[in-house]
């Protein structure tokens, strides 16, 4: 499956272009990234879109304005929009903030003063957990209320989209049925729902310590750090002895261990068979986010109790729908012996998001296989280039042994590569003529200055940089989600940018 390169997309334009449901946005220079993060002079208002959990979609603003007029809400009040009453009430009961509540056309809203003491924490909670209304539901509301004149044309699967998606996930995880598969409105909602369910279940056992194993995706770290009673971080996934020490030190108190295979963005792969055997001996559940490896490439469910993947990524392939899945291991003794309540915090997919994903997931396996062909050649090219300090990919010297233990077939390379420099990335990044913005797993190559977007506060402060240095993390890193374009064309684009250094 070959697609054209999207080159030189204007800052603030959607990725993919001309798609109102696009979840990525063009940030073609490091200065654009900094302006986005700092939002000086309301800089973000010029953007067509942004990653949905972090960004207020233009349709969200239109619906909020309509609510304010319809319900005579003060203009100075901040309005949060939710896809369901369930999500609205979960957020409401989490905070001791004085809210006014509204509902219209299936969209729920809470209004409050933006200068209230917990406002920042409230915004961050919604970001981390994914309790937001997304673009297709907003679009439907606006169309029904004659605020927009048309619905974007797109291919949808109307008949039984949920079952269709679950059947494909069932096939990739090699399950006899889909009884252990749950769908969520985003990958982070799946993570948070599982975290909350395990936390509630483990309270009776007085197990309250959540362990982060490896440097994980930023919102997963934040959920574990902010919402657990006790939290322990193990920076390296290669440090099984440290995990063993923590389990012994906190004996009986560890509620769960969360990891990724491989990790984002460094592609570090834990020795899952070893880690799982250690945790089984302590009766502690292991949660693995397999988004970067994918259930197409890896057979990792037998080595964890719960597998989570963001279907926004490789399962979609076009960066225009938010979705997540959680698969519990039917052979896990912990799963069999513990009944957890996922529904308590689960936000389900909006109908049209289901219908859109159901079309895209048809090409999940084909897409991942096509990306593999480019990964090897691109990684080898980077490894031979003198300007690049380090190349992180699933089959480099550090990662291959553990990753290969999980592969369904030989050379099932992960579709992500990150390259590190021993100097600022700005010249390289600014010169690169490829789509540049958040997200990954697309059929087209998508590049992201990971730490500048995911950890901007840390790299913009001396204390934050010191902390990253102590963890041996190089923030001058560029993450590359490899696409299906002709490999010669891809290498030529990177070669041109590397010459600009």
C-alpha positions in Angstrom: 0.0 0.0 0.0 1.8 3.1 -1.3 0.7 6.6 -0.5 2.0 10.0 -1.5 4.3 11.9 0.8 2.6 14.9 2.4 5.5 17.4 2.2 5.8 20.9 3.7 2.4 21.1 5.3 1.8 24.7 6.5 2.0 25.2 10.3 -1.4 24.6 12.0 -2.9 22.6 9.1 -4.3 19.2 9.8 -2.5 15.9 9.2 -3.9 14.3 7.1 -4.6 17.5 5.1 -8.2 18.6 4.6 -9.7 16.3 7.2 -11.8 17.9 9.9 -11.3 14.7 12.0 -7.5 14.7 11.7 -5.9 14.1 15.1 -2.4 15.4 14.1 -1.4 18.9 13.2 1.6 20.3 11.3 4.3 21.8 13.5 7.1 22.1 10.8 9.7 23.9 12.9 11.0 23.7 16.5 9.9 27.3 16.9 6.4 26.3 15.9 6.5 23.5 18.6 7.6 26.0 21.3 4.9 28.5 20.3 2.3 25.7 20.4 3.5 24.6 23.9 3.7 28.1 25.3 0.5 29.4 23.5 1.8 33.0 23.7 -0.8 35.5 22.5 -3.3 32.6 22.1 -1.1 31.2 19.4 -3.1 27.9 19.2 -6.2 29.7 17.9 -4.6 29.7 14.5 -4.5 25.9 14.3 -7.0 23.8 12.4 -6.7 20.9 14.8 -4.5 19.2 17.4 -4.2 15.9 19.2 -7.7 15.6 20.7 -6.9 15.0 24.4 -4.6 18.0 24.4 -6.4 20.4 22.1 -9.7 22.2 21.9 -11.1 21.3 18.4 -12.7 24.2 16.5 -16.0 22.3 16.6 -15.7 22.1 20.4 -15.5 25.9 20.5 -18.6 26.2 18.2 -20.6 23.8 20.4 -19.5 25.5 23.6 -20.5 28.9 22.2 -23.9 27.4 21.2 -24.4 26.0 24.8 -23.6 29.4 26.3 -26.1 31.2 24.2 -28.8 28.5 24.5 -28.5 28.2 28.3 -27.5 31.9 29.0 -24.1 30.9 30.5 -21.8 33.7 31.4 -19.2 34.3 28.7 -16.4 34.3 31.3 -17.3 30.7 32.4 -15.3 27.8 31.1 -17.3 25.0 29.6 -16.1 21.4 29.5 -18.0 19.1 27.0 -18.4 15.4 27.5 -19.6 12.6 25.3 -22.0 11.0 27.8 -23.6 11.6 31.2 -21.4 8.8 32.5 -18.2 10.8 31.7 -19.7 14.0 32.9 -20.6 12.5 36.3 -17.2 10.8 36.7 -15.4 14.1 36.3 -17.9 16.0 38.5 -17.5 13.6 41.4 -13.7 13.5 41.1 -13.4 17.2 42.0 -14.8 19.4 44.8 -15.5 22.2 42.3 -18.7 24.1 42.1 -20.1 23.1 38.6 -23.3 23.9 36.7 -24.4 21.0 34.6 -26.1 21.1 31.2 -27.2 18.7 28.4 -28.3 19.2 24.9 -28.4 16.8 21.9 -26.5 14.0 23.7 -23.6 16.2 24.7 -23.1 17.0 28.4 -21.4 20.0 29.8 -20.0 21.3 33.1 -19.2 25.0 33.6 -17.0 26.5 36.2 -14.7 29.5 36.8 -11.3 29.1 35.2 -9.7 30.8 38.2 -10.9 28.1 40.7 -8.1 26.4 42.6 -8.3 23.0 41.0 -8.8 24.2 37.4 -5.4 23.1 36.2 -5.7 19.7 37.8 -9.2 19.3 36.2 -7.9 20.1 32.7 -5.0 17.6 33.2 -7.4 14.9 34.5 -9.5 15.2 31.3 -6.4 15.1 29.2 -4.9 12.0 30.9 -8.2 10.0 31.0 -9.7 11.0 27.7 -13.1 12.1 29.0 -13.7 14.4 26.1 -16.2 14.6 23.3 -14.5 14.1 20.0 -15.0 15.6 16.5 -17.5 13.3 14.9 -20.0 13.7 17.8 -19.4 17.4 17.7 -19.9 17.5 14.0 -23.2 15.6 14.2 -24.4 18.1 16.9 -23.5 21.1 14.8 -25.1 19.7 11.7 -28.3 18.9 13.5 -28.5 22.4 14.9 -27.7 23.9 11.4 -24.5 25.5 12.6 -22.5 23.7 9.8 -23.9 22.9 6.4 -22.4 19.5 5.7 -20.8 16.4 7.2 -17.4 15.4 5.9 -17.6 12.6 3.5 -15.7 9.5 4.6 -16.0 5.7 4.2 -17.8 4.0 7.1 -18.9 0.5 8.0 -22.5 0.8 9.1 -23.4 -2.8 10.0 -22.1 -4.1 13.3 -18.9 -2.1 13.4 -18.1 -3.0 17.0 -18.3 -6.7 16.3 -16.2 -6.2 13.2 -13.4 -4.5 15.1 -13.5 -7.1 17.9 -13.2 -9.9 15.4 -10.0 -8.4 13.9 -8.5 -7.9 17.4 -9.6 -11.4 18.3 -7.8 -12.8 15.2 -4.6 -10.8 15.9 -4.5 -11.9 19.6 -5.3 -15.5 18.6 -8.3 -15.7 20.9 -11.1 -18.3 20.6 -13.8 -15.5 21.0 -14.0 -11.8 21.7 -15.4 -12.1 25.3 -12.1 -10.7 26.8 -12.0 -7.7 24.5 -13.2 -4.2 25.4 -13.2 -1.1 23.3 -12.7 2.5 24.7 -12.9 6.0 23.3 -9.1 6.3 23.5 -6.1 4.3 24.5 -5.6 6.4 27.6 -9.2 5.8 28.6 -8.4 2.1 28.5 -5.3 2.6 30.6 -7.1 4.8 33.2 -10.2 2.5 33.4 -7.9 -0.5 34.0 -5.8 1.4 36.5 -8.9 2.5 38.5 -10.4 -1.0 38.4 -7.2 -2.6 39.6 -6.8 0.1 42.3 -10.3 -0.5 43.6 -9.9 -4.2 43.5 -6.6 -4.2 45.3 -7.7 -2.0 48.2 -9.1 -5.0 50.0 -5.7 -6.5 49.9 -4.1 -3.3 51.1 -2.0 -3.3 48.0 -1.6 0.4 46.9 1.8 0.7 45.2 1.8 1.0 41.4 5.1 0.3 39.6 6.1 2.0 36.3 8.5 -0.4 34.6 10.5 1.6 32.0 10.2 5.1 30.6 6.6 5.0 29.4 4.3 7.3 27.4 3.8 10.6 29.3 0.1 10.2 30.2 0.6 6.7 31.5 3.3 8.0 33.7 1.1 10.9 34.9 -1.8 8.5 35.7 0.4 6.2 37.8 2.1 9.1 39.5 -0.9 11.4 40.2 -3.7 9.0 40.9 -2.1 6.1 42.8 -1.7 6.2 46.5 1.9 5.1 46.2 4.1 5.0 43.1 7.5 3.6 42.2 9.4 4.2 39.0 12.0 1.8 37.5 13.5 3.8 34.6 15.0 0.8 32.7 13.0 -2.2 31.4 16.3 -4.1 31.6 16.5 -3.9 35.4 14.7 -7.0 36.5 16.8 -7.1 39.6 15.5 -3.7 40.7 12.0 -5.0 40.1 12.7 -8.0 42.2 14.1 -5.7 45.0 11.0 -3.5 44.9 8.7 -6.5 45.1 10.5 -7.8 48.1 10.7 -4.4 49.8 7.0 -3.7 49.3 5.9 -7.3 49.7 2.1 -7.6 49.6 1.7 -3.9 48.8 2.3 -3.8 45.0 -1.0 -3.5 43.2 0.2 -3.8 39.6 3.1 -3.2 37.3 2.7 -1.2 34.1 5.1 -1.4 31.1 5.2 -1.1 27.3 6.6 -3.4 24.6 8.5 -1.7 23.2 8.6 1.6 25.0 7.7 5.0 23.5 10.0 6.6 22.2 13.1 4.6 22.9 11.9 1.1 21.7 13.2 -0.6 24.8 11.7 -4.1 25.1 11.3 -5.8 28.5 11.9 -9.5 28.9 8.2 -10.2 29.3 8.4 -13.9 29.9 10.9 -13.3 32.7 9.0 -10.3 34.2 5.7 -12.2 34.0 7.0 -15.3 35.8 8.4 -13.1 38.6 5.1 -11.3 39.1 3.1 -14.5 38.9 5.0 -15.7 41.9 3.8 -12.6 43.8 0.3 -12.7 42.4 0.7 -9.2 41.0 -1.0 -8.3 37.6 1.1 -7.1 34.7 -0.3 -4.5 32.3 1.4 -4.2 28.9 0.8 -1.4 26.4 1.6 -3.1 23.1 0.8 -0.1 20.9 4.3 0.3 19.5 4.9 -3.4 18.8 1.2 -4.2 17.9 -0.6 -7.4 18.2 0.1 -8.0 14.5 3.8 -8.3 15.1 3.9 -9.7 18.6 2.4 -12.5 20.6 2.6 -10.8 24.0 -0.7 -11.6 25.6 0.5 -14.9 27.1 3.1 -12.9 29.0 0.8 -10.4 30.7 -2.6 -10.2 32.5 -3.8 -7.3 30.5 -2.9 -6.0 27.0 -3.7 -2.5 26.0 -3.4 -0.9 22.6 -4.3 2.5 21.2 -6.3 1.7 18.0 -5.8 5.4 17.1 -2.4 4.3 15.8 -1.5 1.4 13.5 -5.1 -0.1 13.6 -6.4 3.1 12.1 -3.5 4.1 10.0 -4.9 7.5 8.9 -4.8 9.5 12.2 -8.4 10.5 12.0 -10.1 8.5 14.8 -9.5 8.1 18.5 -10.0 4.5 20.0 -8.4 2.0 22.3 -8.7 -1.6 23.3 -8.1 -3.7 26.4 -7.7 -7.4 26.2 -7.5 -9.5 29.3 -5.6 -12.8 29.2 -8.2 -15.6 29.5 -5.5 -18.0 30.8 -4.3 -15.6 33.5 -4.9 -16.9 37.0 -5.1 -13.3 38.3 -7.8 -12.4 35.8 -9.7 -15.6 36.6 -9.5 -14.9 40.4 -10.2 -11.2 40.4 -13.4 -9.6 39.1 -12.6 -6.0 38.2 -15.1 -3.3 37.2 -13.9 -1.8 33.9 -17.3 -0.3 33.1 -17.1 2.1 36.1 -14.6 4.3 34.2 -15.0 3.1 30.6 -16.0 5.6 28.0 -17.2 3.8 24.9 -16.7 4.8 21.3 -19.1 7.1 19.6 -21.0 5.3 16.8 -19.4 7.1 13.9 -15.9 6.6 15.4 -16.7 2.9 15.5 -17.9 2.9 12.0 -14.8 4.7 10.7 -12.4 2.5 12.6 -14.2 -0.6 11.4 -13.3 0.3 7.8 -9.7 1.1 8.6 -8.9 -1.9 10.8 -9.5 -4.1 7.7 -6.0 -3.1 6.6 -4.4 -3.4 10.0 -2.2 -6.4 9.3 -1.5 -5.4 5.7 -0.4 -1.9 6.9 1.9 -3.2 9.6 3.5 -5.7 7.2 4.1 -3.0 4.6 5.7 -0.7 7.1 8.1 -3.4 8.2 9.8 -3.4 4.7 10.8 0.2 5.2 11.9 -0.1 8.8 14.9 -2.3 8.3 16.4 -0.3 5.4 15.7 3.1 7.1 17.2 1.9 10.4 20.3 0.6 8.7 20.7 3.9 6.8 20.5 5.8 10.1 23.0 3.5 11.8 25.5 4.2 9.1 25.1 8.0 9.1 27.9 9.8 11.0 25.6 12.7 12.0 23.3 10.5 14.1 24.5 9.6 17.6 22.1 6.7 18.3 19.3 4.8 16.5 16.6 3.2 18.6 14.5 0.5 16.9 13.1 -2.9 17.8 16.0 -4.9 16.4 19.1 -2.9 17.5 21.7 -4.5 19.7 19.9 -3.7 23.0 16.4 -4.6 22.0 16.5 -7.5 19.6 16.8 -10.3 22.0 13.8 -9.5 24.1 11.7 -8.3 21.2 12.4 -11.5 19.2 11.0 -13.6 22.1 7.6 -12.1 21.3 7.6 -12.0 17.5 5.0 -14.0 15.7 7.4 -14.4 12.8 11.0 -13.5 12.2 11.9 -9.8 11.5 8.5 -8.4 12.6 10.0 -4.9 13.0 8.1 -2.3 15.0 7.1 0.6 12.8 8.7 3.2 15.0 12.3 4.4 14.9 13.8 7.2 17.0 17.2 8.9 16.3 19.3 10.8 18.8 21.8 13.6 18.3 24.5 15.0 20.5 23.5 18.5 19.6 20.1 20.4 19.2 17.7 18.8 16.7 16.4 22.1 15.3 18.4 22.3 12.0 17.6 18.7 11.1 14.0 18.9 12.1 13.3 22.2 10.4 14.8 21.0 7.2 12.9 17.7 7.1 10.3 17.7 4.3 7.9 15.3 5.9 4.7 15.6 7.9 5.7 16.7 11.4 3.3 16.5 14.3 1.9 14.3 17.1 0.7 10.7 16.8 2.1 7.6 15.0 1.1 4.5 13.2 0.1 6.2 10.0 0.4 4.9 6.5 2.5 8.0 5.7 5.7 8.7 7.6 5.0 11.1 10.5 7.8 12.7 12.5 7.7 14.1 16.0 10.2 16.0 18.2 9.1 13.7 21.1 10.4 15.4 24.2 9.6 18.9 22.8 6.0 17.9 22.7 5.5 15.3 25.4 7.9 16.7 28.0 8.3 20.4 27.1 8.2 21.6 30.8 11.1 19.3 31.6 13.4 20.3 28.8 12.5 24.0 29.2 13.8 24.1 32.8 17.2 23.4 34.4 15.6 21.1 37.0 13.7 19.2 34.4 16.8 18.7 32.2 18.8 17.6 35.2 16.1 15.0 36.0 16.2 13.7 32.4 20.0 13.6 32.5 19.9 11.6 35.7 17.7 9.1 34.0 20.1 9.0 31.0 17.5 10.4 28.7 18.5 12.4 25.6 15.8 14.9 24.8 17.5 15.7 21.5 15.6 12.9 19.9 13.4 12.7 16.8 10.7 10.0 16.7 9.8 8.6 13.3 6.7 6.7 12.6 7.7 4.9 9.4 5.2 4.9 6.5 4.6 2.9 3.4 6.2 5.3 0.9 8.9 4.1 -1.6 12.0 3.6 0.6 14.4 5.3 -1.8 12.2 8.5 -1.7 12.1 8.3 2.1 15.9 8.0 2.4 16.5 10.9 0.0 14.3 13.1 2.1 16.2 12.2 5.3 19.5 12.6 3.5 18.6 16.1 2.5 17.7 17.1 6.0 20.8 15.6 7.5 23.0 17.7 5.2 21.4 20.8 6.8 23.1 20.1 10.1 
